[in-house]
Structures are given as structure tokens and as C-alpha cells.
Amino acid sequence: MSDSSSIKHNKVKIGRVHTRSVPNRIFGWSLFCLSLVVIVVNWIEEFSDLEVLPGGHSVFYLAGGVVAAVIGLWRAGVMDAKS
């Protein structure tokens, strides 16, 4: 007869819980919001006479905004493993 206390339970570790520090999250969300503002202003400049960004409407503002948004989300911890 086996003792019930001798049964071993195997736990499978899928990932690790990781949270970023508060300054990293603040910087990440700020960068994400700023990049969204640049993308929206760039889009508005394309269809109007508004010139807010230096050099006017440019595909570089769009590409830079998308890259900055992804980096911002990464720094904010959105893309980290949660399980």
C-alpha cells in the first residue's frame, strides 16, 4: 500500500510572470501615446493645409511612429509573458 503523502505532483512551468518597473511603464505608455499623436497629425497633414511637423507630411513620420509605438508597448510591458 502506498502512502498518500508520498505522491509527487509535477508542475509544468509555462512561463514566468514578469512586470516592468514603474518608470519603464510610464516611459513606454508615454512613447506609445506620443507616437499615436505623431501618426494622427501626419495623417491630418496629408489631407489638409496644416503644417505642424517639420518638413510637412512624410512617410518617415508614419514609419517612425509605428516603430515608436511598438517600442512603447514593449517598454510598457504589454508584450511580456503573463503566464
HTML snippet that shows the backbone in 3Dmol.js (N, CA, C, O; Angstrom):
<script src="https://3Dmol.org/build/3Dmol-min.js"></script>
<div id="view" style="width:600px;height:400px;position:relative"></div>
<script>
const pdb = `
ATOM      1  N   MET A   1       0.825  -1.180   0.000  1.00  0.00           N
ATOM      2  CA  MET A   1       0.000   0.000   0.000  1.00  0.00           C
ATOM      3  C   MET A   1       0.867   1.242   0.000  1.00  0.00           C
ATOM      4  O   MET A   1       1.880   1.321   0.695  1.00  0.00           O
ATOM      5  N   SER A   2       0.446   2.201  -0.793  1.00  0.00           N
ATOM      6  CA  SER A   2       1.229   3.434  -0.875  1.00  0.00           C
ATOM      7  C   SER A   2       0.623   4.501   0.011  1.00  0.00           C
ATOM      8  O   SER A   2      -0.593   4.572   0.187  1.00  0.00           O
ATOM      9  N   ASP A   3       1.446   5.282   0.535  1.00  0.00           N
ATOM     10  CA  ASP A   3       1.034   6.373   1.402  1.00  0.00           C
ATOM     11  C   ASP A   3       0.636   7.571   0.544  1.00  0.00           C
ATOM     12  O   ASP A   3       1.327   7.876  -0.428  1.00  0.00           O
ATOM     13  N   SER A   4      -0.435   8.243   0.870  1.00  0.00           N
ATOM     14  CA  SER A   4      -0.913   9.363   0.058  1.00  0.00           C
ATOM     15  C   SER A   4       0.029  10.564   0.123  1.00  0.00           C
ATOM     16  O   SER A   4       0.013  11.404  -0.777  1.00  0.00           O
ATOM     17  N   SER A   5       0.839  10.659   1.160  1.00  0.00           N
ATOM     18  CA  SER A   5       1.756  11.785   1.262  1.00  0.00           C
ATOM     19  C   SER A   5       2.996  11.597   0.393  1.00  0.00           C
ATOM     20  O   SER A   5       3.761  12.541   0.195  1.00  0.00           O
ATOM     21  N   SER A   6       3.200  10.394  -0.124  1.00  0.00           N
ATOM     22  CA  SER A   6       4.376  10.145  -0.953  1.00  0.00           C
ATOM     23  C   SER A   6       4.114  10.388  -2.439  1.00  0.00           C
ATOM     24  O   SER A   6       5.008  10.198  -3.263  1.00  0.00           O
ATOM     25  N   ILE A   7       2.907  10.802  -2.783  1.00  0.00           N
ATOM     26  CA  ILE A   7       2.575  11.083  -4.181  1.00  0.00           C
ATOM     27  C   ILE A   7       3.214  12.408  -4.577  1.00  0.00           C
ATOM     28  O   ILE A   7       3.046  13.420  -3.897  1.00  0.00           O
ATOM     29  N   LYS A   8       3.945  12.387  -5.678  1.00  0.00           N
ATOM     30  CA  LYS A   8       4.597  13.597  -6.148  1.00  0.00           C
ATOM     31  C   LYS A   8       3.754  14.232  -7.240  1.00  0.00           C
ATOM     32  O   LYS A   8       3.251  13.552  -8.134  1.00  0.00           O
ATOM     33  N   HIS A   9       3.610  15.527  -7.152  1.00  0.00           N
ATOM     34  CA  HIS A   9       2.864  16.272  -8.154  1.00  0.00           C
ATOM     35  C   HIS A   9       3.859  17.022  -9.034  1.00  0.00           C
ATOM     36  O   HIS A   9       4.697  17.780  -8.545  1.00  0.00           O
ATOM     37  N   ASN A  10       3.752  16.802 -10.308  1.00  0.00           N
ATOM     38  CA  ASN A  10       4.609  17.504 -11.255  1.00  0.00           C
ATOM     39  C   ASN A  10       3.907  18.755 -11.734  1.00  0.00           C
ATOM     40  O   ASN A  10       2.769  18.704 -12.200  1.00  0.00           O
ATOM     41  N   LYS A  11       4.588  19.872 -11.616  1.00  0.00           N
ATOM     42  CA  LYS A  11       4.049  21.134 -12.096  1.00  0.00           C
ATOM     43  C   LYS A  11       4.803  21.523 -13.357  1.00  0.00           C
ATOM     44  O   LYS A  11       6.030  21.440 -13.417  1.00  0.00           O
ATOM     45  N   VAL A  12       4.064  21.939 -14.340  1.00  0.00           N
ATOM     46  CA  VAL A  12       4.668  22.374 -15.584  1.00  0.00           C
ATOM     47  C   VAL A  12       4.723  23.895 -15.564  1.00  0.00           C
ATOM     48  O   VAL A  12       3.705  24.564 -15.385  1.00  0.00           O
ATOM     49  N   LYS A  13       5.907  24.422 -15.748  1.00  0.00           N
ATOM     50  CA  LYS A  13       6.081  25.870 -15.761  1.00  0.00           C
ATOM     51  C   LYS A  13       6.029  26.327 -17.215  1.00  0.00           C
ATOM     52  O   LYS A  13       6.923  26.013 -18.002  1.00  0.00           O
ATOM     53  N   ILE A  14       4.988  27.064 -17.566  1.00  0.00           N
ATOM     54  CA  ILE A  14       4.793  27.518 -18.947  1.00  0.00           C
ATOM     55  C   ILE A  14       5.588  28.781 -19.214  1.00  0.00           C
ATOM     56  O   ILE A  14       6.211  28.910 -20.268  1.00  0.00           O
ATOM     57  N   GLY A  15       5.575  29.671 -18.318  1.00  0.00           N
ATOM     58  CA  GLY A  15       6.284  30.939 -18.495  1.00  0.00           C
ATOM     59  C   GLY A  15       6.529  31.548 -17.142  1.00  0.00           C
ATOM     60  O   GLY A  15       6.225  30.945 -16.113  1.00  0.00           O
ATOM     61  N   ARG A  16       7.074  32.738 -17.140  1.00  0.00           N
ATOM     62  CA  ARG A  16       7.282  33.386 -15.861  1.00  0.00           C
ATOM     63  C   ARG A  16       6.555  34.718 -15.841  1.00  0.00           C
ATOM     64  O   ARG A  16       6.437  35.400 -16.859  1.00  0.00           O
ATOM     65  N   VAL A  17       6.081  35.063 -14.686  1.00  0.00           N
ATOM     66  CA  VAL A  17       5.389  36.331 -14.533  1.00  0.00           C
ATOM     67  C   VAL A  17       6.449  37.420 -14.421  1.00  0.00           C
ATOM     68  O   VAL A  17       7.336  37.359 -13.570  1.00  0.00           O
ATOM     69  N   HIS A  18       6.341  38.392 -15.275  1.00  0.00           N
ATOM     70  CA  HIS A  18       7.328  39.466 -15.303  1.00  0.00           C
ATOM     71  C   HIS A  18       6.594  40.790 -15.382  1.00  0.00           C
ATOM     72  O   HIS A  18       5.784  41.008 -16.283  1.00  0.00           O
ATOM     73  N   THR A  19       6.877  41.657 -14.451  1.00  0.00           N
ATOM     74  CA  THR A  19       6.318  43.006 -14.515  1.00  0.00           C
ATOM     75  C   THR A  19       7.474  43.992 -14.576  1.00  0.00           C
ATOM     76  O   THR A  19       8.492  43.818 -13.906  1.00  0.00           O
ATOM     77  N   ARG A  20       7.309  44.996 -15.362  1.00  0.00           N
ATOM     78  CA  ARG A  20       8.347  46.013 -15.503  1.00  0.00           C
ATOM     79  C   ARG A  20       8.206  47.054 -14.414  1.00  0.00           C
ATOM     80  O   ARG A  20       7.151  47.185 -13.795  1.00  0.00           O
ATOM     81  N   SER A  21       9.259  47.780 -14.189  1.00  0.00           N
ATOM     82  CA  SER A  21       9.247  48.812 -13.158  1.00  0.00           C
ATOM     83  C   SER A  21       8.343  49.968 -13.589  1.00  0.00           C
ATOM     84  O   SER A  21       8.006  50.113 -14.764  1.00  0.00           O
ATOM     85  N   VAL A  22       7.971  50.768 -12.625  1.00  0.00           N
ATOM     86  CA  VAL A  22       7.058  51.888 -12.888  1.00  0.00           C
ATOM     87  C   VAL A  22       7.659  52.896 -13.877  1.00  0.00           C
ATOM     88  O   VAL A  22       6.952  53.332 -14.785  1.00  0.00           O
ATOM     89  N   PRO A  23       8.937  53.285 -13.738  1.00  0.00           N
ATOM     90  CA  PRO A  23       9.481  54.221 -14.738  1.00  0.00           C
ATOM     91  C   PRO A  23       9.477  53.650 -16.157  1.00  0.00           C
ATOM     92  O   PRO A  23       9.240  54.384 -17.117  1.00  0.00           O
ATOM     93  N   ASN A  24       9.737  52.347 -16.298  1.00  0.00           N
ATOM     94  CA  ASN A  24       9.679  51.725 -17.623  1.00  0.00           C
ATOM     95  C   ASN A  24       8.273  51.778 -18.196  1.00  0.00           C
ATOM     96  O   ASN A  24       8.089  52.077 -19.376  1.00  0.00           O
ATOM     97  N   ARG A  25       7.281  51.487 -17.363  1.00  0.00           N
ATOM     98  CA  ARG A  25       5.895  51.514 -17.847  1.00  0.00           C
ATOM     99  C   ARG A  25       5.447  52.924 -18.197  1.00  0.00           C
ATOM    100  O   ARG A  25       4.750  53.123 -19.192  1.00  0.00           O
ATOM    101  N   ILE A  26       5.836  53.906 -17.390  1.00  0.00           N
ATOM    102  CA  ILE A  26       5.477  55.298 -17.689  1.00  0.00           C
ATOM    103  C   ILE A  26       6.115  55.735 -19.000  1.00  0.00           C
ATOM    104  O   ILE A  26       5.460  56.348 -19.843  1.00  0.00           O
ATOM    105  N   PHE A  27       7.408  55.415 -19.173  1.00  0.00           N
ATOM    106  CA  PHE A  27       8.097  55.768 -20.410  1.00  0.00           C
ATOM    107  C   PHE A  27       7.452  55.070 -21.606  1.00  0.00           C
ATOM    108  O   PHE A  27       7.270  55.684 -22.657  1.00  0.00           O
ATOM    109  N   GLY A  28       7.108  53.798 -21.452  1.00  0.00           N
ATOM    110  CA  GLY A  28       6.506  53.039 -22.548  1.00  0.00           C
ATOM    111  C   GLY A  28       5.164  53.598 -22.979  1.00  0.00           C
ATOM    112  O   GLY A  28       4.920  53.792 -24.170  1.00  0.00           O
ATOM    113  N   TRP A  29       4.292  53.858 -22.011  1.00  0.00           N
ATOM    114  CA  TRP A  29       2.975  54.400 -22.366  1.00  0.00           C
ATOM    115  C   TRP A  29       3.088  55.818 -22.912  1.00  0.00           C
ATOM    116  O   TRP A  29       2.323  56.197 -23.799  1.00  0.00           O
ATOM    117  N   SER A  30       4.036  56.610 -22.395  1.00  0.00           N
ATOM    118  CA  SER A  30       4.232  57.960 -22.920  1.00  0.00           C
ATOM    119  C   SER A  30       4.724  57.912 -24.365  1.00  0.00           C
ATOM    120  O   SER A  30       4.244  58.667 -25.212  1.00  0.00           O
ATOM    121  N   LEU A  31       5.678  57.028 -24.646  1.00  0.00           N
ATOM    122  CA  LEU A  31       6.180  56.879 -26.006  1.00  0.00           C
ATOM    123  C   LEU A  31       5.084  56.395 -26.946  1.00  0.00           C
ATOM    124  O   LEU A  31       4.992  56.857 -28.083  1.00  0.00           O
ATOM    125  N   PHE A  32       4.259  55.471 -26.481  1.00  0.00           N
ATOM    126  CA  PHE A  32       3.157  54.969 -27.300  1.00  0.00           C
ATOM    127  C   PHE A  32       2.167  56.086 -27.625  1.00  0.00           C
ATOM    128  O   PHE A  32       1.757  56.239 -28.776  1.00  0.00           O
ATOM    129  N   CYS A  33       1.783  56.865 -26.616  1.00  0.00           N
ATOM    130  CA  CYS A  33       0.822  57.956 -26.842  1.00  0.00           C
ATOM    131  C   CYS A  33       1.409  59.035 -27.745  1.00  0.00           C
ATOM    132  O   CYS A  33       0.712  59.552 -28.618  1.00  0.00           O
ATOM    133  N   LEU A  34       2.667  59.379 -27.552  1.00  0.00           N
ATOM    134  CA  LEU A  34       3.314  60.380 -28.390  1.00  0.00           C
ATOM    135  C   LEU A  34       3.399  59.906 -29.841  1.00  0.00           C
ATOM    136  O   LEU A  34       3.196  60.697 -30.763  1.00  0.00           O
ATOM    137  N   SER A  35       3.696  58.635 -30.048  1.00  0.00           N
ATOM    138  CA  SER A  35       3.771  58.119 -31.416  1.00  0.00           C
ATOM    139  C   SER A  35       2.394  58.106 -32.079  1.00  0.00           C
ATOM    140  O   SER A  35       2.284  58.348 -33.281  1.00  0.00           O
ATOM    141  N   LEU A  36       1.347  57.828 -31.307  1.00  0.00           N
ATOM    142  CA  LEU A  36      -0.003  57.907 -31.882  1.00  0.00           C
ATOM    143  C   LEU A  36      -0.346  59.334 -32.283  1.00  0.00           C
ATOM    144  O   LEU A  36      -0.989  59.551 -33.310  1.00  0.00           O
ATOM    145  N   VAL A  37       0.078  60.315 -31.481  1.00  0.00           N
ATOM    146  CA  VAL A  37      -0.161  61.718 -31.815  1.00  0.00           C
ATOM    147  C   VAL A  37       0.560  62.082 -33.107  1.00  0.00           C
ATOM    148  O   VAL A  37      -0.010  62.758 -33.963  1.00  0.00           O
ATOM    149  N   VAL A  38       1.808  61.639 -33.257  1.00  0.00           N
ATOM    150  CA  VAL A  38       2.575  61.929 -34.474  1.00  0.00           C
ATOM    151  C   VAL A  38       1.918  61.288 -35.690  1.00  0.00           C
ATOM    152  O   VAL A  38       1.843  61.909 -36.750  1.00  0.00           O
ATOM    153  N   ILE A  39       1.443  60.058 -35.550  1.00  0.00           N
ATOM    154  CA  ILE A  39       0.778  59.380 -36.670  1.00  0.00           C
ATOM    155  C   ILE A  39      -0.497  60.114 -37.068  1.00  0.00           C
ATOM    156  O   ILE A  39      -0.758  60.306 -38.256  1.00  0.00           O
ATOM    157  N   VAL A  40      -1.286  60.524 -36.089  1.00  0.00           N
ATOM    158  CA  VAL A  40      -2.554  61.217 -36.383  1.00  0.00           C
ATOM    159  C   VAL A  40      -2.285  62.587 -37.004  1.00  0.00           C
ATOM    160  O   VAL A  40      -2.944  62.960 -37.974  1.00  0.00           O
ATOM    161  N   VAL A  41      -1.325  63.343 -36.460  1.00  0.00           N
ATOM    162  CA  VAL A  41      -1.011  64.663 -37.020  1.00  0.00           C
ATOM    163  C   VAL A  41      -0.465  64.524 -38.443  1.00  0.00           C
ATOM    164  O   VAL A  41      -0.782  65.334 -39.314  1.00  0.00           O
ATOM    165  N   ASN A  42       0.345  63.510 -38.675  1.00  0.00           N
ATOM    166  CA  ASN A  42       0.868  63.251 -40.015  1.00  0.00           C
ATOM    167  C   ASN A  42      -0.269  62.937 -40.987  1.00  0.00           C
ATOM    168  O   ASN A  42      -0.257  63.387 -42.133  1.00  0.00           O
ATOM    169  N   TRP A  43      -1.238  62.172 -40.528  1.00  0.00           N
ATOM    170  CA  TRP A  43      -2.385  61.830 -41.366  1.00  0.00           C
ATOM    171  C   TRP A  43      -3.239  63.072 -41.665  1.00  0.00           C
ATOM    172  O   TRP A  43      -3.735  63.249 -42.778  1.00  0.00           O
ATOM    173  N   ILE A  44      -3.398  63.923 -40.645  1.00  0.00           N
ATOM    174  CA  ILE A  44      -4.170  65.158 -40.850  1.00  0.00           C
ATOM    175  C   ILE A  44      -3.448  66.069 -41.828  1.00  0.00           C
ATOM    176  O   ILE A  44      -4.088  66.699 -42.669  1.00  0.00           O
ATOM    177  N   GLU A  45      -2.112  66.152 -41.733  1.00  0.00           N
ATOM    178  CA  GLU A  45      -1.341  66.989 -42.650  1.00  0.00           C
ATOM    179  C   GLU A  45      -1.460  66.520 -44.104  1.00  0.00           C
ATOM    180  O   GLU A  45      -1.361  67.321 -45.033  1.00  0.00           O
ATOM    181  N   GLU A  46      -1.668  65.238 -44.284  1.00  0.00           N
ATOM    182  CA  GLU A  46      -1.780  64.719 -45.652  1.00  0.00           C
ATOM    183  C   GLU A  46      -3.023  65.245 -46.355  1.00  0.00           C
ATOM    184  O   GLU A  46      -2.997  65.480 -47.563  1.00  0.00           O
ATOM    185  N   PHE A  47      -4.094  65.430 -45.624  1.00  0.00           N
ATOM    186  CA  PHE A  47      -5.369  65.805 -46.239  1.00  0.00           C
ATOM    187  C   PHE A  47      -5.775  67.252 -45.991  1.00  0.00           C
ATOM    188  O   PHE A  47      -6.894  67.638 -46.328  1.00  0.00           O
ATOM    189  N   SER A  48      -4.894  68.057 -45.410  1.00  0.00           N
ATOM    190  CA  SER A  48      -5.235  69.462 -45.169  1.00  0.00           C
ATOM    191  C   SER A  48      -4.000  70.338 -45.410  1.00  0.00           C
ATOM    192  O   SER A  48      -2.936  69.844 -45.784  1.00  0.00           O
ATOM    193  N   ASP A  49      -4.163  71.637 -45.190  1.00  0.00           N
ATOM    194  CA  ASP A  49      -3.072  72.590 -45.365  1.00  0.00           C
ATOM    195  C   ASP A  49      -2.287  72.805 -44.068  1.00  0.00           C
ATOM    196  O   ASP A  49      -1.395  73.652 -44.021  1.00  0.00           O
ATOM    197  N   LEU A  50      -2.605  72.062 -43.040  1.00  0.00           N
ATOM    198  CA  LEU A  50      -1.930  72.190 -41.750  1.00  0.00           C
ATOM    199  C   LEU A  50      -0.479  71.723 -41.869  1.00  0.00           C
ATOM    200  O   LEU A  50      -0.199  70.691 -42.478  1.00  0.00           O
ATOM    201  N   GLU A  51       0.447  72.499 -41.277  1.00  0.00           N
ATOM    202  CA  GLU A  51       1.858  72.100 -41.249  1.00  0.00           C
ATOM    203  C   GLU A  51       2.381  72.262 -39.828  1.00  0.00           C
ATOM    204  O   GLU A  51       2.849  73.335 -39.449  1.00  0.00           O
ATOM    205  N   VAL A  52       2.300  71.208 -39.059  1.00  0.00           N
ATOM    206  CA  VAL A  52       2.760  71.212 -37.676  1.00  0.00           C
ATOM    207  C   VAL A  52       4.118  70.524 -37.558  1.00  0.00           C
ATOM    208  O   VAL A  52       5.003  71.011 -36.854  1.00  0.00           O
ATOM    209  N   LEU A  53       4.280  69.418 -38.231  1.00  0.00           N
ATOM    210  CA  LEU A  53       5.528  68.670 -38.172  1.00  0.00           C
ATOM    211  C   LEU A  53       6.571  69.308 -39.088  1.00  0.00           C
ATOM    212  O   LEU A  53       6.229  69.760 -40.181  1.00  0.00           O
ATOM    213  N   PRO A  54       7.832  69.354 -38.666  1.00  0.00           N
ATOM    214  CA  PRO A  54       8.880  69.926 -39.528  1.00  0.00           C
ATOM    215  C   PRO A  54       8.986  69.147 -40.837  1.00  0.00           C
ATOM    216  O   PRO A  54       9.112  67.923 -40.831  1.00  0.00           O
ATOM    217  N   GLY A  55       8.934  69.853 -41.939  1.00  0.00           N
ATOM    218  CA  GLY A  55       9.012  69.198 -43.238  1.00  0.00           C
ATOM    219  C   GLY A  55       7.673  68.753 -43.784  1.00  0.00           C
ATOM    220  O   GLY A  55       7.603  68.245 -44.903  1.00  0.00           O
ATOM    221  N   GLY A  56       6.622  68.929 -43.028  1.00  0.00           N
ATOM    222  CA  GLY A  56       5.290  68.552 -43.502  1.00  0.00           C
ATOM    223  C   GLY A  56       5.061  67.054 -43.471  1.00  0.00           C
ATOM    224  O   GLY A  56       5.757  66.318 -42.771  1.00  0.00           O
ATOM    225  N   HIS A  57       4.082  66.616 -44.234  1.00  0.00           N
ATOM    226  CA  HIS A  57       3.705  65.210 -44.293  1.00  0.00           C
ATOM    227  C   HIS A  57       4.843  64.388 -44.890  1.00  0.00           C
ATOM    228  O   HIS A  57       5.421  64.768 -45.909  1.00  0.00           O
ATOM    229  N   SER A  58       5.166  63.245 -44.244  1.00  0.00           N
ATOM    230  CA  SER A  58       6.238  62.393 -44.736  1.00  0.00           C
ATOM    231  C   SER A  58       5.971  60.951 -44.332  1.00  0.00           C
ATOM    232  O   SER A  58       5.382  60.682 -43.285  1.00  0.00           O
ATOM    233  N   VAL A  59       6.407  60.040 -45.168  1.00  0.00           N
ATOM    234  CA  VAL A  59       6.272  58.618 -44.853  1.00  0.00           C
ATOM    235  C   VAL A  59       7.201  58.242 -43.697  1.00  0.00           C
ATOM    236  O   VAL A  59       6.967  57.247 -43.012  1.00  0.00           O
ATOM    237  N   PHE A  60       8.252  59.032 -43.480  1.00  0.00           N
ATOM    238  CA  PHE A  60       9.167  58.757 -42.377  1.00  0.00           C
ATOM    239  C   PHE A  60       8.500  58.988 -41.016  1.00  0.00           C
ATOM    240  O   PHE A  60       8.807  58.288 -40.052  1.00  0.00           O
ATOM    241  N   TYR A  61       7.597  59.959 -40.935  1.00  0.00           N
ATOM    242  CA  TYR A  61       6.844  60.151 -39.696  1.00  0.00           C
ATOM    243  C   TYR A  61       5.932  58.952 -39.426  1.00  0.00           C
ATOM    244  O   TYR A  61       5.782  58.530 -38.279  1.00  0.00           O
ATOM    245  N   LEU A  62       5.336  58.415 -40.464  1.00  0.00           N
ATOM    246  CA  LEU A  62       4.479  57.242 -40.310  1.00  0.00           C
ATOM    247  C   LEU A  62       5.293  56.037 -39.861  1.00  0.00           C
ATOM    248  O   LEU A  62       4.919  55.354 -38.908  1.00  0.00           O
ATOM    249  N   ALA A  63       6.403  55.773 -40.540  1.00  0.00           N
ATOM    250  CA  ALA A  63       7.237  54.619 -40.179  1.00  0.00           C
ATOM    251  C   ALA A  63       7.836  54.788 -38.781  1.00  0.00           C
ATOM    252  O   ALA A  63       7.852  53.847 -37.988  1.00  0.00           O
ATOM    253  N   GLY A  64       8.318  55.975 -38.491  1.00  0.00           N
ATOM    254  CA  GLY A  64       8.864  56.235 -37.163  1.00  0.00           C
ATOM    255  C   GLY A  64       7.827  56.124 -36.065  1.00  0.00           C
ATOM    256  O   GLY A  64       8.122  55.645 -34.970  1.00  0.00           O
ATOM    257  N   GLY A  65       6.610  56.567 -36.357  1.00  0.00           N
ATOM    258  CA  GLY A  65       5.529  56.462 -35.383  1.00  0.00           C
ATOM    259  C   GLY A  65       5.145  55.023 -35.097  1.00  0.00           C
ATOM    260  O   GLY A  65       4.871  54.665 -33.951  1.00  0.00           O
ATOM    261  N   VAL A  66       5.125  54.202 -36.124  1.00  0.00           N
ATOM    262  CA  VAL A  66       4.783  52.789 -35.935  1.00  0.00           C
ATOM    263  C   VAL A  66       5.879  52.086 -35.130  1.00  0.00           C
ATOM    264  O   VAL A  66       5.585  51.322 -34.210  1.00  0.00           O
ATOM    265  N   VAL A  67       7.130  52.344 -35.478  1.00  0.00           N
ATOM    266  CA  VAL A  67       8.247  51.729 -34.734  1.00  0.00           C
ATOM    267  C   VAL A  67       8.240  52.198 -33.279  1.00  0.00           C
ATOM    268  O   VAL A  67       8.435  51.395 -32.367  1.00  0.00           O
ATOM    269  N   ALA A  68       8.019  53.486 -33.062  1.00  0.00           N
ATOM    270  CA  ALA A  68       7.979  54.018 -31.697  1.00  0.00           C
ATOM    271  C   ALA A  68       6.798  53.447 -30.912  1.00  0.00           C
ATOM    272  O   ALA A  68       6.917  53.214 -29.709  1.00  0.00           O
ATOM    273  N   ALA A  69       5.664  53.220 -31.571  1.00  0.00           N
ATOM    274  CA  ALA A  69       4.509  52.638 -30.889  1.00  0.00           C
ATOM    275  C   ALA A  69       4.808  51.211 -30.433  1.00  0.00           C
ATOM    276  O   ALA A  69       4.442  50.819 -29.325  1.00  0.00           O
ATOM    277  N   VAL A  70       5.466  50.446 -31.282  1.00  0.00           N
ATOM    278  CA  VAL A  70       5.811  49.067 -30.913  1.00  0.00           C
ATOM    279  C   VAL A  70       6.822  49.059 -29.763  1.00  0.00           C
ATOM    280  O   VAL A  70       6.688  48.275 -28.823  1.00  0.00           O
ATOM    281  N   ILE A  71       7.827  49.928 -29.837  1.00  0.00           N
ATOM    282  CA  ILE A  71       8.809  50.011 -28.747  1.00  0.00           C
ATOM    283  C   ILE A  71       8.139  50.473 -27.454  1.00  0.00           C
ATOM    284  O   ILE A  71       8.468  49.987 -26.372  1.00  0.00           O
ATOM    285  N   GLY A  72       7.209  51.403 -27.568  1.00  0.00           N
ATOM    286  CA  GLY A  72       6.482  51.878 -26.391  1.00  0.00           C
ATOM    287  C   GLY A  72       5.665  50.786 -25.740  1.00  0.00           C
ATOM    288  O   GLY A  72       5.658  50.662 -24.516  1.00  0.00           O
ATOM    289  N   LEU A  73       4.972  49.990 -26.546  1.00  0.00           N
ATOM    290  CA  LEU A  73       4.199  48.883 -25.983  1.00  0.00           C
ATOM    291  C   LEU A  73       5.108  47.839 -25.349  1.00  0.00           C
ATOM    292  O   LEU A  73       4.762  47.250 -24.326  1.00  0.00           O
ATOM    293  N   TRP A  74       6.268  47.611 -25.955  1.00  0.00           N
ATOM    294  CA  TRP A  74       7.212  46.652 -25.393  1.00  0.00           C
ATOM    295  C   TRP A  74       7.752  47.149 -24.051  1.00  0.00           C
ATOM    296  O   TRP A  74       7.850  46.385 -23.092  1.00  0.00           O
ATOM    297  N   ARG A  75       8.106  48.455 -23.994  1.00  0.00           N
ATOM    298  CA  ARG A  75       8.626  49.010 -22.745  1.00  0.00           C
ATOM    299  C   ARG A  75       7.556  49.099 -21.663  1.00  0.00           C
ATOM    300  O   ARG A  75       7.866  49.054 -20.472  1.00  0.00           O
ATOM    301  N   ALA A  76       6.286  49.227 -22.079  1.00  0.00           N
ATOM    302  CA  ALA A  76       5.205  49.279 -21.105  1.00  0.00           C
ATOM    303  C   ALA A  76       4.885  47.912 -20.522  1.00  0.00           C
ATOM    304  O   ALA A  76       4.183  47.814 -19.515  1.00  0.00           O
ATOM    305  N   GLY A  77       5.398  46.850 -21.151  1.00  0.00           N
ATOM    306  CA  GLY A  77       5.183  45.502 -20.624  1.00  0.00           C
ATOM    307  C   GLY A  77       4.006  44.780 -21.250  1.00  0.00           C
ATOM    308  O   GLY A  77       3.618  43.713 -20.774  1.00  0.00           O
ATOM    309  N   VAL A  78       3.436  45.328 -22.292  1.00  0.00           N
ATOM    310  CA  VAL A  78       2.267  44.714 -22.929  1.00  0.00           C
ATOM    311  C   VAL A  78       2.642  43.391 -23.600  1.00  0.00           C
ATOM    312  O   VAL A  78       1.841  42.458 -23.647  1.00  0.00           O
ATOM    313  N   MET A  79       3.873  43.326 -24.117  1.00  0.00           N
ATOM    314  CA  MET A  79       4.293  42.143 -24.876  1.00  0.00           C
ATOM    315  C   MET A  79       5.019  41.107 -24.012  1.00  0.00           C
ATOM    316  O   MET A  79       5.555  40.138 -24.548  1.00  0.00           O
ATOM    317  N   ASP A  80       5.047  41.286 -22.705  1.00  0.00           N
ATOM    318  CA  ASP A  80       5.718  40.330 -21.828  1.00  0.00           C
ATOM    319  C   ASP A  80       4.814  39.138 -21.546  1.00  0.00           C
ATOM    320  O   ASP A  80       3.592  39.238 -21.647  1.00  0.00           O
ATOM    321  N   ALA A  81       5.417  38.021 -21.194  1.00  0.00           N
ATOM    322  CA  ALA A  81       4.662  36.809 -20.868  1.00  0.00           C
ATOM    323  C   ALA A  81       3.878  37.023 -19.586  1.00  0.00           C
ATOM    324  O   ALA A  81       4.412  37.564 -18.617  1.00  0.00           O
ATOM    325  N   LYS A  82       2.634  36.613 -19.566  1.00  0.00           N
ATOM    326  CA  LYS A  82       1.784  36.795 -18.401  1.00  0.00           C
ATOM    327  C   LYS A  82       1.526  35.490 -17.651  1.00  0.00           C
ATOM    328  O   LYS A  82       0.972  35.524 -16.552  1.00  0.00           O
ATOM    329  N   SER A  83       1.906  34.356 -18.202  1.00  0.00           N
ATOM    330  CA  SER A  83       1.592  33.097 -17.522  1.00  0.00           C
ATOM    331  C   SER A  83       2.841  32.432 -16.994  1.00  0.00           C
ATOM    332  O   SER A  83       2.763  31.360 -16.393  1.00  0.00           O
TER     333      SER A  83
END
`;
const viewer = $3Dmol.createViewer("view");
viewer.addModel(pdb, "pdb");
viewer.setStyle({}, {cartoon: {color: "spectrum"}});
viewer.zoomTo();
viewer.render();
</script>
